[in-house]
Amino acid sequence: MVAIKRLATVDTDFKAKMDAQLAFEAAQDEGIERTVIGILADVKARGDAAVVEYSNKFDRLSVGGMADLELSKAEMQKALDGLPAEQRQALEAAAQRVRVYHQKQRLDGWSYTEADGTMLGQMITPLDRVGLYVPGGKAAYPSSVLMNAIPAKVAGVKELIMVVPTPGGERNQLVLAAACLAGVDRVFTIGGAQAVGALAYGTASIPQVDKIVGPGNAYVACAKRRVFGIVGIDMIAGPSEILVVADGSGNPDWVAMDLFSQAEHDELAQSILICTDAGYIEKVQASIEKLLPTMPRREVIETSLTNRGAFILVRDLEEAIAIANRVAPEHLELSLADPDPWVSKIHHAGAIFIGHYTSESLGDYCAGPNHVLPTSGSARFSSPLGVYDFQKRTSLIKVSQAGAQTLGRIASTLAHGEGLPAHAKSAEFRLEN
């Protein structure tokens, strides 16, 4: 039997137990940190030569230069054309749904003019160039390509450069096909910290980008953290999470599999069920015991559920929602007979999956909203990846002659108060005597 921790809000020590269950220390391995610092410094100093050396070393390649590590658009198109019909149709349908959803996120500039003729506003401009990191080899995720690349293109990013490692020369055709569909401009078969460094600093072959997005291993995450400030990054993602709020009205097999869907990512993933019905929790436990042996990744799932999973018995749905807001999960499922009234009570979640038929996995692939979501409680202050992450806001100020008389006196007074006389004089010079 999978020993999933049981908690109940009636317990006097519930808060302490809950805090312990949610605790996750994303400690950075010192060895990884040292390695990444060295690689980034080398790439910054030697550019292409360093990238080629690290790619040959870590990806077991034997290429002579960067020209051997860039794929042509023809190769991407060939990958798309070579897909089995069912795969291509699924990929195209997912891409279209993601594109339609994100087109509604585009921000528009605005302005207003005051009575004295002063105009104030905001201009929206896309980033010029974005780097997209995509895991490679057997662990390849075409859905990640769509979710990162399509919002960038919808935003109007002029150039999207994808880096994807190809260990042993293995190129995932679905990933390349997704890049073709999403409008990726250039693809380099490089990965690891060296790819992040190349995108952040630029080399003779790879132009410097403005922002780096996309998931990667511990070395990639560390490298993104180190180059932040030189370039923008999307987020530092923690382990995947799902929290299911249930009232006992759903199929327990469905809930068990939804918990599996995140637990199978890795041993550190967290799957939590909050329920008002103790008997239903037992039914979900029975479903887990029944279904787990059928899972190819059963060992990963079992470790995840045992170490970080939890069943939480609550008095009522109000209490369940309060706990959900405290957790601020990446994925929140409302497995309820009447879920709609509870949606507005959720204040902190990366994505909300409403009703029994809305499995989290649909959001991962094809529902439309982005699957790049805040983790580790950061949904309290962060949002899903979107078009707005690839757009910048610039303030517009056009002061009229009349406006300069009013604003100049205000600015002069405040500047003198702050002890900045040049600021004051700059405003005063435009005042009419």
N, C-alpha and C positions, 0 to 999 in steps of 0.2 A: 504493500500500500504506500502511495506517495504521501509523505508526511508533510502536508501543507500546514503552516501555522494557523491556528484558530484564535481569533480575537473577538471580543464582544464589548460593546460600549458600556454595558452594565458593570464590567469589571472595574474595580477601584484603580487599578494600575494600567488602564487602557491607554492613556496618553503616553506613558513611558514606553509601553510595548509598541505602540504605533510609531513613535519617534525612532525606536531602534530598528523597526522593520523598514522604514523609509530611508534610513541613513545610508548614504553611499559616498565614500571618499574616493574621488577620482584622482588618487595620488599619481603624480608623474614619476615614472621610473627614472632614476638618475642616469642609468646606463643609456636609456633611450634619449634622454635630454642631451647628454654629452655627444652621442653619435650624431644627432640632428644638428647641433650647433656646428660641429665640424663639417658636415656635408653642406650646410647652408653657406658657411664661410668659403668653402672651396668653390662652390658654384658661383658665388658672387665674384670671386677672384679670377676663376679660369673659364667660366661660361660653358660653352658647348663641349669643350674637351672633358670637363669634369662630369657633365651630364652623360656623355657617351661612356666614360669609364664606369660610373656607378650603374648605369643600365646594363652594361656587359656583366658586371660583377653580380648584381643582385637579381637580375632577371635571366641570367644564364644565356646571354646573347653573345654574338661575335660580330658586331657591326663596326664599320670603319668611320662613320661620321653621322652627323645629324640628318643628312639627306636620307639615310637608311631608316630613320626613325619617324619620318613624316609620311602619313598616308594621303593619297590623293582623293579628291572628291569622286573620281571614277571608281576607286576601290570601295568607298562608302555606298555609292549607287549600286555597285555589283553585289554588295552584301544584302542590300534591300531587295534587289531583283531576284536574288538566289534563295530567299526565304520560302519555306512551304506556304501555300496559299492561306492556310488557317492562321499561321503565325503572323503573316503580313497583315491580314485583315484585322486581327486582334490589336496589333501594334498601331495600325492606322486609326482604328476606332478609339483607342486610348489617347493617342496624340491629339485627335480632333476634340475629344471631350476636355482634355487638359487645356487646349488652346482656347476653346469657347469660354470656359470658366475664367481663365486669367485675362481674357480681353476685357472683362467687366471690371478689372482692378485698375486699369490705367488711370493715372491721375492727370488732371488738366490744370494748366496755369490759370490764374485769376488776377484781377486788379480792380481797384476802385479809385475814383477821383474825388478829392474833397472840394469844398465850395471855393477855395482860393486857387484851385488849379493843380494842387499837389497830387501826384499819382503814386499810389502804393500798391504793391502786388507781389506775386510769386510766380517764378518761371520754373517749369519742369523740364529737365533734360535727361536723356538716358546716359548711362556710362558709355564711354567709348569702347572699352575692351574688357572682356571678362574671361577668366580662366575657369574651366570646369574640370574638376578631378573626378574620375570614374574608376572604381576598383576594376581590376582586370583578371585575366586567367579564367579559372573555372568559377570563381566567385564573382560573376559578372551580373550587373543589374541594369538592363535596358530601361526599366521604369525610372531609375534614378536619372538617366540621361534626359528623359522626357520632362521630368519634374523640375530639373534645374535649367535646362536649355530653353524650353518653350517660354517660360515667363521672361527670360532675358531677351528673347527675340520679340516678344509682344511689347516689351518696354521700349524697344528700338535700339538695343545694343548693336553697335556697328560691326564688331568682330568678336566672335565667340571661339575660343581656343580650347579644345578638349585634350586632356592628357589621360592616357590609360595604359597601365603597364601590360606587357604581354610576356609573362614568365615562360621561358622556353620557346618563345616565338608564337605562343598560342593566342590567336585573335578571335574574340567572340563575335560571331557574325550578327547576333541580335543587337549587341551594343553598337556596332558600326551602322547597322540599319536604322536604329533609333536616332543616332547622330545625324544621319542623312535626312530623316523625316523632320527632325527638330530644327534643321537649318544651321548646324554647326559649320563653321567656316574652315577651321584647320584642325587636324588631329595629329598628335604626336604620341608614339607608343613608348612613353616613359612614365614612371611612377615614383612613389616614395617621396622622401624629403627633397631629393634632387629635382623632381618635377615641380614641387611647390616653390623651391628656390628659383628655378628657371622662370616661372611665371611671375614671381614677386620682383626679381631683380632685372629680368630680361637678359638675353644672350644675343649673340650675333644672329641666331636662327629663330629664336622665340622672343617676340616683343613683350615688354613689360605690360602686365594687365593692371586694371584698376581694382579688381576684386576677384577673390578666389572662392568658389562654392563647390560643394560636393563632399561626399563622405570618403573616409579612408581609414587605414589602420592607425595604431598608436603613433607610429612615426610621422604619418601624414598629419594627424591631429596636433602633434607637438610642433611640427613645422609651421602649420597654419597659425598656431598661437604665437610663435616666435616672429613671424613676418607681419603680424597685425600692426597697423600703423603705417607701414610702408605701402601696404595694400589693404583693402577692406576684406573681411571674411564674412561668411554667412553666419556661422555659430560654431561653438564647440559642443558637439553632441555627446550626450551620455548614452548609457544602455537604453534599449527600447523599452517602452512601458505600455501596459493596457490596464485600465480600471473599468470593471463592469458593475453597474448599479442594476440590481435585479429585484423584482417583487415576487418571483416564483411563478410568473405566468408564462415564461418561455420554455423552449425545449432545452433540457439540461445538456444534451449532446452538443447543441449549437454553442452554448456558453463555454463548455469544456474546450471545444475546438478553437474558439476565439481566444481563450487563455493560452492555448498551445501556439497560436499564430505569432505571438510575440515571444513566448518562451523559447521557441526554436531558433531565434536569432543568435543567442549566445547564453552562456551560463549566468551572466550578470543581468539579463533582462528581467523585468518585474511584471508579474501578472497578479492582479488583485480582484477579488470578487467581494462586493458589498451587497448584503441581502437582508431583507426584512423577515425572511422565512427560514428558520433553522432546518426544517425538513427539506427544503429545496437545496440548501448547501450540501446536505448528504446525497441528494440525487446527482448534483454536479460532481461530487467526489466519486460516486459510482461510475459516472460517465467517463471520468478521467482514467479510472482503473480499466475500464472496458476499451477505451480508444487508444490509450498510450502505446500498447504493444503493436499497434498498426502503424506507428509513426517511424519513418526512417531515421529521424533525429531524436529518437526517444530518450537517449542518454542526456543530451543537451537539455531537452524539455524537463526531464525529471530533476536534474540538478538545479535548473532555474526555479522551478516551482518549490523545491525543497528549501533552497537557501533564501529566496527573495519573494516567493509567492505568499499570499495570505487570503484567508476567508474571514470576513468581518461581519458579524451579526449585529444589526442595528435595530433600534426600537421602531423607527418609522423612516419614511423616505426623506423627510426634512433633515433628519440626522445623517442619512446617507449622503445627501447633497452637500451638507456642511463638511463632511469628511472629504468628499471628492474635491471641493474647493480648496481644502487644506493641502491635499496631495498635489493638485494642479498637474494632472497627468498629461502625457503626450497624446494618448488616445483614450477617450472616454465613451463607453457604450452605455446607452440607456435602454436596457433590456426590460422594458416596462409595458404593461397592457395599455397605458395611456401616457406616453412619454412627453407629448408636446407641452403641457403646462409646466414641466420641470426644466425645459431648455433655458428659459430666461433666468432661472435661478443659478445656472452655472456661470461663474465669473472667471474661472481659471481652468482652461484646458486647451491643448493644441488643436484638437478637432473633436467634435461631438458627433457620435454615430447614433442616430435616433430611431428606435424601434427594433423589433425582433429581426427584420429582414436586412438590416443594415450592418453587415459584417465589416469589421475593420479592414479586412483584406481588400474589399472593394475600393476603399480609399487609397490603399497602397498602389493600386494599378490603374484604375480606369474611371472612378466616379467623377473626377474633374478637379476638386481641390488638391492643393499640394500635399505631398506626403512628407516633405521636409518640415518637421515640427519641433517645437521646443521640448526639451527633456529635463529631468532632474529638478522639477519644480519651477523651471524658468518660464513656464506658461503664465506665471504671475506677472511677468513684465515683458514677455516676448510674444511674437506672432509667427504663424507659418511663413515659410518662404513665399514670396510673391513678386508680382511685377514691381511693386514699390521698392523692393530691395535692389532693383537695377535702375532706379531713377533717382535723380538728385533734385533738391529744391533750392532755388536761388532767390533771395529777396530782391525786389525791385523798388527803388526809391527815386522819384523824380520830383524835386521840390520846386515849386514856382517861385517867382520873385516875391510875391505876396506871402507865400508860405514860409519863405526864409526869414521874414521879419518876426513872425510868431514863434517858429521853432528855434530860431537863432537865440532869442532872449531866454527861452527855456533851457537850451543847451548850455548857454553861457553861464547861467546861474548854477546849474548842476556841476559844470566843469570846474568852476572856481571852488565850489564846495568840496570837490574831490582833490583839489590841489593840482590841477592840470591846466595851467594857463594857456598853453598852446592850443589845446582843444577849444578853450573859450574864445581865444582870438580868431581861430579859424571860422567860428560861427559869427563873431562880432564884425569881421571884415565885410560881411554881406549885409549888414544892417544899414538901413538908410537913415541918415541924420535928420 
